[in-house]
Amino acid sequence: MPVDESNQSTAHSPDHVDVPASSDQAVQALRNGPIGAYLVASIAVGLLFLGWLAFYFLLFMPRGSIG
């Protein structure tokens, strides 16, 4: 079945392809690192740890030791 020109994906168009970055541009982009990703990950880990502490002190500690 032939592909109709009007049904082609725009990903195949050369207008949607960026020029390759030079090594200087890549170094500049990566110099600061993914600060936003680290921030989101640290907030998620902090909330997970606070939830674990809440379970530990509010659920497990009142039941006493096992033995």
Residue pairs with C-beta under 8 A, 6 or more apart in sequence:
10 16
21 29
